[in-house]
Amino acid sequence: MIAHLKGRERALEPFGLTGRRAEWIALASLHGGVFTRAQLSDWLGASRFKVLRLVQALTERRLVSEETVGGLKVCRVCARGVYRALGAEDVRFRRITSTEVVVRRLLSFDYVIEHPGLPWLPTESEKVGTFEALGIDRSLMPVRVYRGAAGGARRYFP
């Protein structure tokens, strides 16, 4: 069990995900929303063929889409229901983005999976809550304002 997931991986059972597979999708969803087959293979300790079948099954269930980004096959967790179940529905990871952003997310995720025992703060609310508990005002936190037809949204730690 990965402590910083706080049992959130169990919320993925309705999607047919349990155990290490559920942990993986929860980790990937909360830490960038993208992963490679090689990362998954290494983490599960499974053959590339088994990982290929798993990715195909996830794609068929429309939980993941597989894209080529900068010549690299990348899996993107794209199901809104997965993010909703994890309590992270408003993250922008589901959306297609630039090659540079995908590479940055993959590198960050690599670090997270290499250090699963560290006390990560994967969601905006966890980061904001932790910093506020330390007495740090929101005005000092990194923020980005997104504007749309329905108004704007402030996102901390974008």
For each residue, the residues with C-beta under 8 A, 3 or more apart:
1: 5 7 23
2: 5 9 23 27 116
3: 6 117 119
4: 118 119 120 121 122
5: 1 2 8 9 23 26 27 30
6: 3
7: 1 10
8: 5 11 12 26 30 85 86 87
9: 2 5 12 17 22 23 25 26
10: 7 13 22
11: 8 14 26 85 86 87
12: 8 9 15 17 18 22 25 26 82 85 86
13: 10 16 17 18 22
14: 11 85
15: 12 25 61 63 79 81 82 85
16: 13 61
17: 9 12 13 21 22 25 63
18: 12 13 21 22
19: 22 23
20: 23 24 43 44
21: 17 18 24 25 44 54
22: 9 10 12 13 17 18 19 25 26
23: 1 2 5 9 19 20 26 27
24: 20 21 27 28 35 40 43 44
25: 9 12 15 17 21 22 28 29 58 63 64 77 82
26: 5 8 9 11 12 22 23 29 30 86
27: 2 5 23 24 30 31 109 112 113 116
28: 24 25 31 32 33 34 35 75 77 109
29: 25 26 33 77 82 83 86 88 91 93
30: 5 8 26 27 86 88 122 123
31: 27 28 105 108 109 112 120 122
32: 28 35 93 105 106 108 109
33: 28 29 76 77 78 91 93 94 105
34: 28 74 75 76 77 93 102 105 106 109
35: 24 28 32 39 40 74 75 106 109
36: 39 40 72 73 74 75 106
37: 40 41 48 51 52 55 73 75
38: 41 42 48
39: 35 36 42 43 106 109 110 113
40: 24 35 36 37 43 44 46 51 54 55 75
41: 37 38 44 45 46 47 48 50 51
42: 38 39 45
43: 20 24 39 40 113
44: 20 21 24 40 41 50 51
45: 41 42
46: 40 41 50 51 54
47: 41 50 51
48: 37 38 41 51 52
49: 52 53
50: 41 44 46 47 53 54
51: 37 40 41 44 46 47 48 54 55
52: 37 48 49 55 56
53: 49 50 56 57
54: 21 40 46 50 51 57 58
55: 37 40 51 52 58 59 64 66 75
56: 52 53 59 60
57: 53 54 60 61
58: 25 54 55 61 63 64 75
59: 55 56 62 63 64 65 66
60: 56 57
61: 15 16 57 58
62: 59 65 78 79
63: 15 17 25 58 59 77 78 79 82
64: 25 55 58 59 75 76 77 78 79
65: 59 62 75 76 78
66: 55 59 73 74 75 76
67: 73 74 76 96
68: 71 72 73 74
69: 72 74 99 102 103
70: 99 102 103
71: 68
72: 36 68 69
73: 36 37 66 67 68
74: 34 35 36 66 67 68 69 102 106
75: 28 34 35 36 37 40 55 58 64 65 66
76: 33 34 64 65 66 67 93 94 96
77: 25 28 29 33 34 63 64 82 83 93 94
78: 33 62 63 64 65 94
79: 15 62 63 64 82 83 94
80: 83 84 89 94
81: 15 84 85
82: 12 15 25 29 63 77 79 85 86
83: 29 77 79 80 86 88 89 91 93 94
84: 80 81 87 89
85: 8 11 12 14 15 81 82
86: 8 11 12 26 29 30 82 83
87: 8 11 84 123 125
88: 29 30 83 91 122 123
89: 80 83 84
90: 124 153 155
91: 29 33 83 88 94 123 124
92: 95 97 155
93: 29 32 33 34 76 77 83 105
94: 33 76 77 78 79 80 83 91
95: 92
96: 67 76
97: 92 101 102
98: 101 102
99: 69 70 102 103
100: 103 104
101: 97 98 104 105
102: 34 69 70 74 97 98 99 105 106
103: 69 70 99 100 106 107
104: 100 101 107 108
105: 31 32 33 34 93 101 102 108 109
106: 32 34 35 36 39 74 102 103 109 110
107: 103 104 110 111
108: 31 32 104 105 111 112
109: 27 28 31 32 34 35 39 105 106 112 113
110: 39 106 107 113 114
111: 107 108 114 115
112: 27 31 108 109 115 116 120
113: 27 39 43 109 110 116
114: 110 111
115: 111 112 118
116: 2 27 112 113
117: 3
118: 4 115
119: 3 4
120: 4 31 112
121: 4 126 127 130
122: 4 30 31 88 126
123: 30 87 88 91 126 127
124: 90 91 127 128 155 156 157
125: 87 128 129
126: 121 122 123 129 130
127: 121 123 124 130 131 141 156 157
128: 124 125 131 132 138 141 156 157
129: 125 126 132 133
130: 121 126 127 133 134
131: 127 128 134 136 141
132: 128 129 135 136 137 138
133: 129 130
134: 130 131
135: 132
136: 131 132 140 141
137: 132 140 141
138: 128 132 141 143 156
139:
140: 136 137
141: 127 128 131 136 137 138 156 157
142: 156 157 158
143: 138 154 155 156 158
144: 154 155 158
145: 152 153 154 155
146: 152 153 155
147: 151 152
148: 151 152 153
149:
150:
151: 147 148
152: 145 146 147 148
153: 90 145 146 148
154: 143 144 145
155: 90 92 124 143 144 145 146 158
156: 124 127 128 138 141 142 143
157: 124 127 128 141 142
158: 142 143 144 155
